[in-house]
């Protein structure tokens, strides 16, 4: 009788352990959700039909603004096959998420993405943006046009460039480049 009770106890304990261990499986557990470990957003372009991989991957894209109405674009672009960023258009978003006014973008020229390498959107040639509705804490819809990958559109945050994470990011001035 004691043996049977012990066996029943062990069986119940094992069943409880299995149920507890499997209770979060498949129920949208946070560890199963992809997310960006940064302030910016990620977006992939259309895929290459031969490899089924994105032609361009844009990572940690955001607008850094140290005062309302102006800022610069930051992020990184990667392409296995190489591509060229030829144009950027931005529309400010209102606080309710609706489309606001277009933002002026100063793209210094086409930006090459070498095959298998990363091209930074902030560095030697800064992409400045200006617009009355561009405000810290709001967002902006960014459309990037690539020579091969086509258009990629994503909503990015407009972060406060005065915060400690961004205060060392300063666009290159004309005199510093000169």
Secondary structure as the mmCIF struct_conf table of DSSP 4:
data_model
#
loop_
_struct_conf.conf_type_id
_struct_conf.id
_struct_conf.beg_label_comp_id
_struct_conf.beg_label_asym_id
_struct_conf.beg_label_seq_id
_struct_conf.end_label_comp_id
_struct_conf.end_label_asym_id
_struct_conf.end_label_seq_id
HELX_RH_AL_P HELX_RH_AL_P1 UNK A 2 UNK A 22
TURN_TY1_P TURN_TY1_P1 UNK A 23 UNK A 26
BEND BEND1 UNK A 27 UNK A 27
HELX_RH_3T_P HELX_RH_3T_P1 UNK A 30 UNK A 32
BEND BEND2 UNK A 33 UNK A 33
BEND BEND3 UNK A 37 UNK A 40
STRN STRN1 UNK A 41 UNK A 44
HELX_LH_PP_P HELX_LH_PP_P1 UNK A 46 UNK A 46
STRN STRN2 UNK A 47 UNK A 47
HELX_LH_PP_P HELX_LH_PP_P2 UNK A 48 UNK A 48
TURN_TY1_P TURN_TY1_P2 UNK A 49 UNK A 51
BEND BEND4 UNK A 53 UNK A 53
STRN STRN3 UNK A 54 UNK A 54
BEND BEND5 UNK A 55 UNK A 55
STRN STRN4 UNK A 57 UNK A 67
TURN_TY1_P TURN_TY1_P3 UNK A 68 UNK A 69
STRN STRN5 UNK A 70 UNK A 79
BEND BEND6 UNK A 80 UNK A 81
STRN STRN6 UNK A 83 UNK A 93
TURN_TY1_P TURN_TY1_P4 UNK A 95 UNK A 96
BEND BEND7 UNK A 97 UNK A 97
STRN STRN7 UNK A 99 UNK A 106
BEND BEND8 UNK A 109 UNK A 109
STRN STRN8 UNK A 111 UNK A 113
TURN_TY1_P TURN_TY1_P5 UNK A 115 UNK A 116
STRN STRN9 UNK A 117 UNK A 120
BEND BEND9 UNK A 121 UNK A 125
STRN STRN10 UNK A 128 UNK A 130
TURN_TY1_P TURN_TY1_P6 UNK A 132 UNK A 133
TURN_TY1_P TURN_TY1_P7 UNK A 136 UNK A 137
BEND BEND10 UNK A 138 UNK A 138
STRN STRN11 UNK A 139 UNK A 146
TURN_TY1_P TURN_TY1_P8 UNK A 147 UNK A 149
STRN STRN12 UNK A 150 UNK A 160
TURN_TY1_P TURN_TY1_P9 UNK A 161 UNK A 162
BEND BEND11 UNK A 163 UNK A 163
TURN_TY1_P TURN_TY1_P10 UNK A 164 UNK A 168
HELX_LH_PP_P HELX_LH_PP_P3 UNK A 171 UNK A 173
HELX_RH_AL_P HELX_RH_AL_P2 UNK A 174 UNK A 177
#
